[in-house]
């Protein structure tokens, strides 16, 4: 069962973070792929950019929920469980770091 957070607004909306959501450092977060019910929660974070690491196209219905966030896609081939992520030749750890640190 995921974490539920009640919104401070008077509308009583329940905010649901994406699976495996956590803060990496102040203003930088990570999570599993967000579902539509997670975008209410994500909108409270005032995100500037989203980095999508899957090679599949970002779903159209999720694009509509991004609002003014910039989406950066680095399609990487990954392995599950304890195996490490294999970066494609077009993506490096340094380029991902530059995107994360870039003030969008």
Biopython code that builds the backbone (N, CA, C, O; Angstrom):
import numpy as np
from Bio.PDB.StructureBuilder import StructureBuilder

atoms = [
    (1, "UNK", "N", (0.832, -1.174, 0.000)),
    (1, "UNK", "CA", (0.000, 0.000, 0.000)),
    (1, "UNK", "C", (0.876, 1.235, 0.000)),
    (1, "UNK", "O", (1.853, 1.298, 0.746)),
    (2, "UNK", "N", (0.539, 2.237, -0.837)),
    (2, "UNK", "CA", (1.331, 3.446, -0.945)),
    (2, "UNK", "C", (1.012, 4.445, 0.143)),
    (2, "UNK", "O", (0.026, 4.317, 0.869)),
    (3, "UNK", "N", (1.855, 5.426, 0.235)),
    (3, "UNK", "CA", (1.713, 6.514, 1.180)),
    (3, "UNK", "C", (0.615, 7.453, 0.703)),
    (3, "UNK", "O", (0.604, 7.836, -0.467)),
    (4, "UNK", "N", (-0.304, 7.831, 1.576)),
    (4, "UNK", "CA", (-1.352, 8.786, 1.245)),
    (4, "UNK", "C", (-1.124, 10.043, 2.065)),
    (4, "UNK", "O", (-0.849, 9.972, 3.263)),
    (5, "UNK", "N", (-1.239, 11.187, 1.419)),
    (5, "UNK", "CA", (-1.037, 12.465, 2.090)),
    (5, "UNK", "C", (-2.259, 13.318, 1.841)),
    (5, "UNK", "O", (-2.674, 13.494, 0.696)),
    (6, "UNK", "N", (-2.844, 13.854, 2.910)),
    (6, "UNK", "CA", (-3.984, 14.746, 2.732)),
    (6, "UNK", "C", (-3.488, 16.131, 2.376)),
    (6, "UNK", "O", (-2.558, 16.647, 2.996)),
    (7, "UNK", "N", (-4.113, 16.731, 1.376)),
    (7, "UNK", "CA", (-3.768, 18.072, 0.940)),
    (7, "UNK", "C", (-4.174, 19.069, 2.010)),
    (7, "UNK", "O", (-5.191, 18.886, 2.679)),
    (8, "UNK", "N", (-3.386, 20.122, 2.176)),
    (8, "UNK", "CA", (-3.706, 21.161, 3.153)),
    (8, "UNK", "C", (-4.867, 22.048, 2.703)),
    (8, "UNK", "O", (-5.412, 22.804, 3.508)),
    (9, "UNK", "N", (-5.245, 21.967, 1.447)),
    (9, "UNK", "CA", (-6.359, 22.773, 0.954)),
    (9, "UNK", "C", (-7.662, 22.271, 1.558)),
    (9, "UNK", "O", (-7.726, 21.157, 2.080)),
    (10, "UNK", "N", (-8.686, 23.089, 1.485)),
    (10, "UNK", "CA", (-9.981, 22.739, 2.050)),
    (10, "UNK", "C", (-10.747, 21.714, 1.217)),
    (10, "UNK", "O", (-11.801, 21.241, 1.643)),
    (11, "UNK", "N", (-10.231, 21.362, 0.028)),
    (11, "UNK", "CA", (-10.982, 20.444, -0.829)),
    (11, "UNK", "C", (-10.879, 18.985, -0.377)),
    (11, "UNK", "O", (-11.588, 18.132, -0.911)),
    (12, "UNK", "N", (-10.020, 18.679, 0.586)),
    (12, "UNK", "CA", (-9.917, 17.330, 1.127)),
    (12, "UNK", "C", (-9.306, 16.320, 0.181)),
    (12, "UNK", "O", (-9.439, 15.116, 0.403)),
    (13, "UNK", "N", (-8.636, 16.778, -0.877)),
    (13, "UNK", "CA", (-8.027, 15.886, -1.852)),
    (13, "UNK", "C", (-6.938, 15.040, -1.188)),
    (13, "UNK", "O", (-6.136, 15.551, -0.406)),
    (14, "UNK", "N", (-6.918, 13.764, -1.499)),
    (14, "UNK", "CA", (-5.865, 12.871, -1.003)),
    (14, "UNK", "C", (-4.797, 12.794, -2.086)),
    (14, "UNK", "O", (-5.091, 12.486, -3.241)),
    (15, "UNK", "N", (-3.562, 13.076, -1.704)),
    (15, "UNK", "CA", (-2.447, 13.076, -2.642)),
    (15, "UNK", "C", (-1.685, 11.765, -2.516)),
    (15, "UNK", "O", (-1.364, 11.320, -1.414)),
    (16, "UNK", "N", (-1.402, 11.158, -3.657)),
    (16, "UNK", "CA", (-0.760, 9.849, -3.680)),
    (16, "UNK", "C", (0.570, 9.962, -4.428)),
    (16, "UNK", "O", (0.583, 10.197, -5.637)),
    (17, "UNK", "N", (1.686, 9.797, -3.718)),
    (17, "UNK", "CA", (2.979, 9.836, -4.419)),
    (17, "UNK", "C", (3.175, 8.583, -5.267)),
    (17, "UNK", "O", (2.558, 7.551, -5.000)),
    (18, "UNK", "N", (4.030, 8.665, -6.290)),
    (18, "UNK", "CA", (4.324, 7.483, -7.098)),
    (18, "UNK", "C", (5.021, 6.403, -6.264)),
    (18, "UNK", "O", (5.556, 6.680, -5.190)),
    (19, "UNK", "N", (5.007, 5.196, -6.767)),
    (19, "UNK", "CA", (5.710, 4.084, -6.112)),
    (19, "UNK", "C", (7.186, 4.422, -5.976)),
    (19, "UNK", "O", (7.772, 5.058, -6.852)),
    (20, "UNK", "N", (7.780, 3.994, -4.874)),
    (20, "UNK", "CA", (9.204, 4.177, -4.610)),
    (20, "UNK", "C", (9.641, 5.636, -4.596)),
    (20, "UNK", "O", (10.794, 5.939, -4.903)),
    (21, "UNK", "N", (8.745, 6.530, -4.249)),
    (21, "UNK", "CA", (9.069, 7.957, -4.206)),
    (21, "UNK", "C", (9.977, 8.255, -3.016)),
    (21, "UNK", "O", (9.746, 7.769, -1.909)),
    (22, "UNK", "N", (11.006, 9.055, -3.256)),
    (22, "UNK", "CA", (11.847, 9.539, -2.165)),
    (22, "UNK", "C", (12.607, 10.778, -2.624)),
    (22, "UNK", "O", (12.746, 11.031, -3.820)),
    (23, "UNK", "N", (13.096, 11.544, -1.654)),
    (23, "UNK", "CA", (13.897, 12.724, -1.954)),
    (23, "UNK", "C", (15.356, 12.301, -2.011)),
    (23, "UNK", "O", (15.850, 11.636, -1.100)),
    (24, "UNK", "N", (16.048, 12.685, -3.080)),
    (24, "UNK", "CA", (17.469, 12.403, -3.238)),
    (24, "UNK", "C", (18.264, 13.447, -2.475)),
    (24, "UNK", "O", (19.170, 13.122, -1.707)),
    (25, "UNK", "N", (17.915, 14.695, -2.696)),
    (25, "UNK", "CA", (18.431, 15.828, -1.935)),
    (25, "UNK", "C", (17.428, 16.956, -2.121)),
    (25, "UNK", "O", (16.492, 16.823, -2.909)),
    (26, "UNK", "N", (17.604, 18.042, -1.422)),
    (26, "UNK", "CA", (16.624, 19.117, -1.451)),
    (26, "UNK", "C", (16.290, 19.521, -2.891)),
    (26, "UNK", "O", (17.162, 19.995, -3.619)),
    (27, "UNK", "N", (15.048, 19.338, -3.296)),
    (27, "UNK", "CA", (14.590, 19.711, -4.621)),
    (27, "UNK", "C", (14.802, 18.671, -5.703)),
    (27, "UNK", "O", (14.421, 18.906, -6.850)),
    (28, "UNK", "N", (15.400, 17.525, -5.383)),
    (28, "UNK", "CA", (15.628, 16.451, -6.351)),
    (28, "UNK", "C", (14.966, 15.188, -5.804)),
    (28, "UNK", "O", (15.240, 14.771, -4.679)),
    (29, "UNK", "N", (14.089, 14.582, -6.615)),
    (29, "UNK", "CA", (13.307, 13.428, -6.184)),
    (29, "UNK", "C", (13.468, 12.295, -7.181)),
    (29, "UNK", "O", (13.875, 12.515, -8.322)),
    (30, "UNK", "N", (13.149, 11.086, -6.750)),
    (30, "UNK", "CA", (13.145, 9.917, -7.621)),
    (30, "UNK", "C", (11.897, 9.103, -7.316)),
    (30, "UNK", "O", (11.350, 9.167, -6.216)),
    (31, "UNK", "N", (11.461, 8.342, -8.301)),
    (31, "UNK", "CA", (10.302, 7.474, -8.070)),
    (31, "UNK", "C", (10.181, 6.489, -9.212)),
    (31, "UNK", "O", (10.885, 6.571, -10.219)),
    (32, "UNK", "N", (9.267, 5.556, -9.022)),
    (32, "UNK", "CA", (8.854, 4.701, -10.115)),
    (32, "UNK", "C", (8.010, 5.531, -11.078)),
    (32, "UNK", "O", (7.747, 6.709, -10.836)),
    (33, "UNK", "N", (7.597, 4.908, -12.160)),
    (33, "UNK", "CA", (6.819, 5.630, -13.166)),
    (33, "UNK", "C", (5.501, 6.121, -12.573)),
    (33, "UNK", "O", (4.737, 5.322, -12.032)),
    (34, "UNK", "N", (5.218, 7.429, -12.666)),
    (34, "UNK", "CA", (3.979, 7.953, -12.079)),
    (34, "UNK", "C", (2.740, 7.565, -12.883)),
    (34, "UNK", "O", (2.754, 7.531, -14.113)),
    (35, "UNK", "N", (1.681, 7.277, -12.153)),
    (35, "UNK", "CA", (0.369, 7.022, -12.744)),
    (35, "UNK", "C", (-0.418, 8.333, -12.693)),
    (35, "UNK", "O", (-0.011, 9.275, -12.013)),
    (36, "UNK", "N", (-1.531, 8.395, -13.405)),
    (36, "UNK", "CA", (-2.310, 9.631, -13.444)),
    (36, "UNK", "C", (-2.725, 10.111, -12.059)),
    (36, "UNK", "O", (-2.787, 11.318, -11.821)),
    (37, "UNK", "N", (-3.012, 9.182, -11.132)),
    (37, "UNK", "CA", (-3.436, 9.588, -9.788)),
    (37, "UNK", "C", (-2.303, 10.198, -8.970)),
    (37, "UNK", "O", (-2.548, 10.726, -7.885)),
    (38, "UNK", "N", (-1.067, 10.138, -9.467)),
    (38, "UNK", "CA", (0.078, 10.705, -8.751)),
    (38, "UNK", "C", (0.358, 12.161, -9.102)),
    (38, "UNK", "O", (1.118, 12.822, -8.395)),
    (39, "UNK", "N", (-0.230, 12.671, -10.167)),
    (39, "UNK", "CA", (0.123, 14.010, -10.626)),
    (39, "UNK", "C", (-0.358, 15.116, -9.689)),
    (39, "UNK", "O", (0.230, 16.198, -9.682)),
    (40, "UNK", "N", (-1.404, 14.883, -8.901)),
    (40, "UNK", "CA", (-1.812, 15.857, -7.886)),
    (40, "UNK", "C", (-0.708, 16.049, -6.869)),
    (40, "UNK", "O", (-0.386, 17.179, -6.502)),
    (41, "UNK", "N", (-0.125, 14.952, -6.411)),
    (41, "UNK", "CA", (0.996, 15.014, -5.471)),
    (41, "UNK", "C", (2.203, 15.678, -6.121)),
    (41, "UNK", "O", (2.812, 16.572, -5.534)),
    (42, "UNK", "N", (2.552, 15.243, -7.334)),
    (42, "UNK", "CA", (3.733, 15.784, -8.005)),
    (42, "UNK", "C", (3.623, 17.281, -8.242)),
    (42, "UNK", "O", (4.631, 17.988, -8.217)),
    (43, "UNK", "N", (2.413, 17.772, -8.471)),
    (43, "UNK", "CA", (2.240, 19.212, -8.710)),
    (43, "UNK", "C", (2.576, 20.047, -7.478)),
    (43, "UNK", "O", (2.861, 21.238, -7.608)),
    (44, "UNK", "N", (2.548, 19.451, -6.287)),
    (44, "UNK", "CA", (2.876, 20.188, -5.066)),
    (44, "UNK", "C", (4.375, 20.383, -4.892)),
    (44, "UNK", "O", (4.798, 21.158, -4.034)),
    (45, "UNK", "N", (5.192, 19.688, -5.696)),
    (45, "UNK", "CA", (6.647, 19.754, -5.551)),
    (45, "UNK", "C", (7.279, 20.892, -6.339)),
    (45, "UNK", "O", (8.470, 21.162, -6.184)),
    (46, "UNK", "N", (6.496, 21.565, -7.184)),
    (46, "UNK", "CA", (7.009, 22.662, -8.021)),
    (46, "UNK", "C", (8.208, 22.215, -8.852)),
    (46, "UNK", "O", (9.238, 22.888, -8.885)),
    (47, "UNK", "N", (8.062, 21.073, -9.521)),
    (47, "UNK", "CA", (9.134, 20.524, -10.343)),
    (47, "UNK", "C", (9.374, 21.393, -11.563)),
    (47, "UNK", "O", (8.437, 21.944, -12.139)),
    (48, "UNK", "N", (10.644, 21.512, -11.954)),
    (48, "UNK", "CA", (11.000, 22.239, -13.168)),
    (48, "UNK", "C", (11.215, 21.280, -14.331)),
    (48, "UNK", "O", (10.909, 21.604, -15.478)),
    (49, "UNK", "N", (11.744, 20.101, -14.029)),
    (49, "UNK", "CA", (12.085, 19.133, -15.062)),
    (49, "UNK", "C", (11.786, 17.723, -14.579)),
    (49, "UNK", "O", (11.788, 17.435, -13.382)),
    (50, "UNK", "N", (11.528, 16.851, -15.553)),
    (50, "UNK", "CA", (11.335, 15.435, -15.282)),
    (50, "UNK", "C", (12.270, 14.680, -16.211)),
    (50, "UNK", "O", (12.309, 14.947, -17.412)),
    (51, "UNK", "N", (13.026, 13.736, -15.655)),
    (51, "UNK", "CA", (13.906, 12.895, -16.451)),
    (51, "UNK", "C", (13.273, 11.511, -16.528)),
    (51, "UNK", "O", (13.024, 10.866, -15.509)),
    (52, "UNK", "N", (13.020, 11.074, -17.744)),
    (52, "UNK", "CA", (12.370, 9.789, -18.030)),
    (52, "UNK", "C", (13.421, 8.865, -18.620)),
    (52, "UNK", "O", (13.988, 9.174, -19.669)),
    (53, "UNK", "N", (13.694, 7.741, -17.974)),
    (53, "UNK", "CA", (14.792, 6.870, -18.380)),
    (53, "UNK", "C", (14.381, 5.660, -19.198)),
    (53, "UNK", "O", (15.231, 4.831, -19.523)),
    (54, "UNK", "N", (13.116, 5.530, -19.541)),
    (54, "UNK", "CA", (12.648, 4.373, -20.309)),
    (54, "UNK", "C", (12.777, 4.639, -21.807)),
    (54, "UNK", "O", (12.626, 5.779, -22.246)),
    (55, "UNK", "N", (13.055, 3.596, -22.596)),
    (55, "UNK", "CA", (13.159, 3.793, -24.046)),
    (55, "UNK", "C", (11.803, 3.953, -24.738)),
    (55, "UNK", "O", (11.742, 4.476, -25.851)),
    (56, "UNK", "N", (10.716, 3.511, -24.099)),
    (56, "UNK", "CA", (9.384, 3.629, -24.707)),
    (56, "UNK", "C", (8.929, 5.094, -24.689)),
    (56, "UNK", "O", (9.319, 5.851, -23.801)),
    (57, "UNK", "N", (8.106, 5.494, -25.664)),
    (57, "UNK", "CA", (7.592, 6.864, -25.674)),
    (57, "UNK", "C", (6.804, 7.167, -24.392)),
    (57, "UNK", "O", (6.119, 6.300, -23.850)),
    (58, "UNK", "N", (6.915, 8.402, -23.927)),
    (58, "UNK", "CA", (6.181, 8.827, -22.738)),
    (58, "UNK", "C", (4.693, 8.842, -23.090)),
    (58, "UNK", "O", (4.322, 9.403, -24.120)),
    (59, "UNK", "N", (3.839, 8.245, -22.271)),
    (59, "UNK", "CA", (2.410, 8.154, -22.598)),
    (59, "UNK", "C", (1.752, 9.519, -22.798)),
    (59, "UNK", "O", (1.970, 10.449, -22.022)),
    (60, "UNK", "N", (0.958, 9.618, -23.833)),
    (60, "UNK", "CA", (0.291, 10.874, -24.191)),
    (60, "UNK", "C", (-0.568, 11.417, -23.045)),
    (60, "UNK", "O", (-0.570, 12.623, -22.797)),
    (61, "UNK", "N", (-1.304, 10.534, -22.339)),
    (61, "UNK", "CA", (-2.163, 11.011, -21.246)),
    (61, "UNK", "C", (-1.338, 11.600, -20.104)),
    (61, "UNK", "O", (-1.809, 12.501, -19.409)),
    (62, "UNK", "N", (-0.111, 11.104, -19.899)),
    (62, "UNK", "CA", (0.754, 11.679, -18.875)),
    (62, "UNK", "C", (1.338, 13.012, -19.324)),
    (62, "UNK", "O", (1.541, 13.907, -18.503)),
    (63, "UNK", "N", (1.610, 13.153, -20.619)),
    (63, "UNK", "CA", (2.124, 14.417, -21.135)),
    (63, "UNK", "C", (1.169, 15.568, -20.822)),
    (63, "UNK", "O", (1.602, 16.678, -20.511)),
    (64, "UNK", "N", (-0.126, 15.295, -20.907)),
    (64, "UNK", "CA", (-1.130, 16.324, -20.633)),
    (64, "UNK", "C", (-1.088, 16.768, -19.176)),
    (64, "UNK", "O", (-1.469, 17.897, -18.866)),
    (65, "UNK", "N", (-0.632, 15.900, -18.280)),
    (65, "UNK", "CA", (-0.594, 16.207, -16.853)),
    (65, "UNK", "C", (0.708, 16.865, -16.410)),
    (65, "UNK", "O", (0.835, 17.255, -15.249)),
    (66, "UNK", "N", (1.671, 16.995, -17.308)),
    (66, "UNK", "CA", (2.966, 17.555, -16.922)),
    (66, "UNK", "C", (2.920, 19.055, -16.650)),
    (66, "UNK", "O", (3.818, 19.585, -15.996)),
    (67, "UNK", "N", (1.917, 19.735, -17.127)),
    (67, "UNK", "CA", (1.777, 21.181, -16.988)),
    (67, "UNK", "C", (2.967, 21.856, -17.638)),
    (67, "UNK", "O", (3.212, 21.639, -18.824)),
    (68, "UNK", "N", (3.716, 22.665, -16.907)),
    (68, "UNK", "CA", (4.819, 23.413, -17.516)),
    (68, "UNK", "C", (6.169, 22.747, -17.293)),
    (68, "UNK", "O", (7.202, 23.361, -17.563)),
    (69, "UNK", "N", (6.190, 21.519, -16.811)),
    (69, "UNK", "CA", (7.454, 20.819, -16.584)),
    (69, "UNK", "C", (8.106, 20.456, -17.908)),
    (69, "UNK", "O", (7.422, 20.152, -18.886)),
    (70, "UNK", "N", (9.423, 20.489, -17.934)),
    (70, "UNK", "CA", (10.160, 20.042, -19.111)),
    (70, "UNK", "C", (10.456, 18.562, -18.951)),
    (70, "UNK", "O", (10.869, 18.116, -17.881)),
    (71, "UNK", "N", (10.242, 17.800, -20.019)),
    (71, "UNK", "CA", (10.484, 16.366, -20.009)),
    (71, "UNK", "C", (11.744, 16.076, -20.805)),
    (71, "UNK", "O", (11.859, 16.472, -21.964)),
    (72, "UNK", "N", (12.691, 15.382, -20.178)),
    (72, "UNK", "CA", (13.906, 14.933, -20.834)),
    (72, "UNK", "C", (13.881, 13.414, -20.828)),
    (72, "UNK", "O", (13.733, 12.786, -19.780)),
    (73, "UNK", "N", (14.030, 12.827, -22.023)),
    (73, "UNK", "CA", (14.007, 11.368, -22.104)),
    (73, "UNK", "C", (15.388, 10.858, -22.483)),
    (73, "UNK", "O", (15.974, 11.276, -23.482)),
    (74, "UNK", "N", (15.894, 9.943, -21.659)),
    (74, "UNK", "CA", (17.139, 9.240, -21.906)),
    (74, "UNK", "C", (16.798, 7.760, -21.881)),
    (74, "UNK", "O", (16.873, 7.117, -20.834)),
    (75, "UNK", "N", (16.428, 7.225, -23.024)),
    (75, "UNK", "CA", (16.027, 5.823, -23.081)),
    (75, "UNK", "C", (17.218, 4.915, -22.844)),
    (75, "UNK", "O", (18.114, 4.821, -23.682)),
    (76, "UNK", "N", (17.224, 4.257, -21.718)),
    (76, "UNK", "CA", (18.322, 3.356, -21.401)),
    (76, "UNK", "C", (17.786, 1.944, -21.275)),
    (76, "UNK", "O", (16.629, 1.736, -20.908)),
    (77, "UNK", "N", (18.609, 1.004, -21.573)),
    (77, "UNK", "CA", (18.244, -0.402, -21.400)),
    (77, "UNK", "C", (18.587, -0.767, -19.970)),
    (77, "UNK", "O", (19.719, -0.561, -19.531)),
    (78, "UNK", "N", (17.630, -1.304, -19.245)),
    (78, "UNK", "CA", (17.865, -1.630, -17.853)),
    (78, "UNK", "C", (17.666, -3.097, -17.573)),
    (78, "UNK", "O", (17.076, -3.831, -18.366)),
    (79, "UNK", "N", (18.159, -3.501, -16.453)),
    (79, "UNK", "CA", (17.985, -4.862, -15.966)),
    (79, "UNK", "C", (17.224, -4.777, -14.651)),
    (79, "UNK", "O", (17.277, -3.758, -13.961)),
    (80, "UNK", "N", (16.532, -5.827, -14.312)),
    (80, "UNK", "CA", (15.783, -5.826, -13.061)),
    (80, "UNK", "C", (16.605, -6.460, -11.946)),
    (80, "UNK", "O", (17.676, -7.019, -12.181)),
    (81, "UNK", "N", (16.092, -6.363, -10.756)),
    (81, "UNK", "CA", (16.693, -6.928, -9.557)),
    (81, "UNK", "C", (18.024, -6.255, -9.251)),
    (81, "UNK", "O", (18.095, -5.026, -9.267)),
    (82, "UNK", "N", (19.061, -7.001, -8.979)),
    (82, "UNK", "CA", (20.314, -6.432, -8.521)),
    (82, "UNK", "C", (21.295, -6.111, -9.642)),
    (82, "UNK", "O", (22.402, -5.638, -9.385)),
    (83, "UNK", "N", (20.896, -6.365, -10.876)),
    (83, "UNK", "CA", (21.783, -6.067, -11.992)),
    (83, "UNK", "C", (21.823, -4.560, -12.219)),
    (83, "UNK", "O", (20.837, -3.872, -11.958)),
    (84, "UNK", "N", (22.932, -4.047, -12.694)),
    (84, "UNK", "CA", (23.079, -2.609, -12.883)),
    (84, "UNK", "C", (22.468, -2.166, -14.196)),
    (84, "UNK", "O", (22.320, -2.956, -15.129)),
    (85, "UNK", "N", (22.118, -0.899, -14.256)),
    (85, "UNK", "CA", (21.565, -0.308, -15.476)),
    (85, "UNK", "C", (22.695, -0.146, -16.483)),
    (85, "UNK", "O", (23.771, 0.354, -16.156)),
    (86, "UNK", "N", (22.438, -0.571, -17.693)),
    (86, "UNK", "CA", (23.403, -0.420, -18.770)),
    (86, "UNK", "C", (23.042, 0.822, -19.576)),
    (86, "UNK", "O", (22.016, 0.842, -20.257)),
    (87, "UNK", "N", (23.872, 1.854, -19.506)),
    (87, "UNK", "CA", (23.599, 3.079, -20.238)),
    (87, "UNK", "C", (23.889, 2.874, -21.717)),
    (87, "UNK", "O", (24.866, 2.222, -22.084)),
    (88, "UNK", "N", (23.021, 3.445, -22.570)),
    (88, "UNK", "CA", (23.269, 3.369, -24.004)),
    (88, "UNK", "C", (24.447, 4.270, -24.354)),
    (88, "UNK", "O", (24.869, 5.083, -23.532)),
    (89, "UNK", "N", (24.972, 4.135, -25.544)),
    (89, "UNK", "CA", (26.149, 4.908, -25.934)),
    (89, "UNK", "C", (25.855, 6.395, -26.028)),
    (89, "UNK", "O", (26.789, 7.197, -26.008)),
    (90, "UNK", "N", (24.591, 6.793, -26.130)),
    (90, "UNK", "CA", (24.254, 8.207, -26.258)),
    (90, "UNK", "C", (24.014, 8.879, -24.918)),
    (90, "UNK", "O", (23.804, 10.091, -24.872)),
    (91, "UNK", "N", (24.039, 8.129, -23.834)),
    (91, "UNK", "CA", (23.762, 8.688, -22.517)),
    (91, "UNK", "C", (24.925, 8.360, -21.592)),
    (91, "UNK", "O", (25.385, 7.219, -21.539)),
    (92, "UNK", "N", (25.388, 9.349, -20.878)),
    (92, "UNK", "CA", (26.430, 9.104, -19.887)),
    (92, "UNK", "C", (25.969, 9.611, -18.536)),
    (92, "UNK", "O", (25.037, 10.411, -18.453)),
    (93, "UNK", "N", (26.604, 9.161, -17.498)),
    (93, "UNK", "CA", (26.275, 9.655, -16.160)),
    (93, "UNK", "C", (26.483, 11.156, -16.094)),
    (93, "UNK", "O", (25.715, 11.852, -15.430)),
    (94, "UNK", "N", (27.498, 11.670, -16.763)),
    (94, "UNK", "CA", (27.783, 13.094, -16.738)),
    (94, "UNK", "C", (26.661, 13.905, -17.386)),
    (94, "UNK", "O", (26.286, 14.960, -16.873)),
    (95, "UNK", "N", (26.117, 13.416, -18.522)),
    (95, "UNK", "CA", (25.053, 14.171, -19.192)),
    (95, "UNK", "C", (23.783, 14.185, -18.365)),
    (95, "UNK", "O", (23.066, 15.186, -18.361)),
    (96, "UNK", "N", (23.484, 13.089, -17.658)),
    (96, "UNK", "CA", (22.318, 13.083, -16.787)),
    (96, "UNK", "C", (22.534, 14.057, -15.648)),
    (96, "UNK", "O", (21.611, 14.786, -15.283)),
    (97, "UNK", "N", (23.722, 14.091, -15.080)),
    (97, "UNK", "CA", (24.036, 15.038, -14.014)),
    (97, "UNK", "C", (23.880, 16.476, -14.476)),
    (97, "UNK", "O", (23.403, 17.320, -13.717)),
    (98, "UNK", "N", (24.277, 16.770, -15.712)),
    (98, "UNK", "CA", (24.137, 18.119, -16.231)),
    (98, "UNK", "C", (22.676, 18.503, -16.365)),
    (98, "UNK", "O", (22.321, 19.646, -16.078)),
    (99, "UNK", "N", (21.824, 17.598, -16.786)),
    (99, "UNK", "CA", (20.402, 17.886, -16.910)),
    (99, "UNK", "C", (19.789, 18.119, -15.542)),
    (99, "UNK", "O", (18.989, 19.038, -15.369)),
    (100, "UNK", "N", (20.155, 17.294, -14.565)),
    (100, "UNK", "CA", (19.613, 17.445, -13.226)),
    (100, "UNK", "C", (20.013, 18.787, -12.631)),
    (100, "UNK", "O", (19.204, 19.435, -11.967)),
    (101, "UNK", "N", (21.259, 19.215, -12.863)),
    (101, "UNK", "CA", (21.751, 20.450, -12.280)),
    (101, "UNK", "C", (21.377, 21.686, -13.099)),
    (101, "UNK", "O", (21.500, 22.814, -12.621)),
    (102, "UNK", "N", (20.924, 21.469, -14.326)),
    (102, "UNK", "CA", (20.588, 22.585, -15.198)),
    (102, "UNK", "C", (19.347, 23.277, -14.668)),
    (102, "UNK", "O", (18.350, 22.617, -14.379)),
    (103, "UNK", "N", (19.390, 24.597, -14.536)),
    (103, "UNK", "CA", (18.270, 25.367, -14.041)),
    (103, "UNK", "C", (17.310, 25.624, -15.187)),
    (103, "UNK", "O", (17.474, 26.589, -15.933)),
    (104, "UNK", "N", (16.319, 24.775, -15.331)),
    (104, "UNK", "CA", (15.387, 24.831, -16.472)),
    (104, "UNK", "C", (14.433, 25.967, -16.332)),
    (104, "UNK", "O", (13.580, 26.167, -17.197)),
]
sb = StructureBuilder()
sb.init_structure("model")
sb.init_model(0)
sb.init_chain("A")
sb.init_seg("    ")
for serial, (resi, resn, name, xyz) in enumerate(atoms, 1):
    if name == "N":
        sb.init_residue(resn, " ", resi, " ")
    sb.init_atom(name, np.array(xyz, "f"), 0.0, 1.0, " ", f" {name:<3s}", serial, name[0])
structure = sb.get_structure()
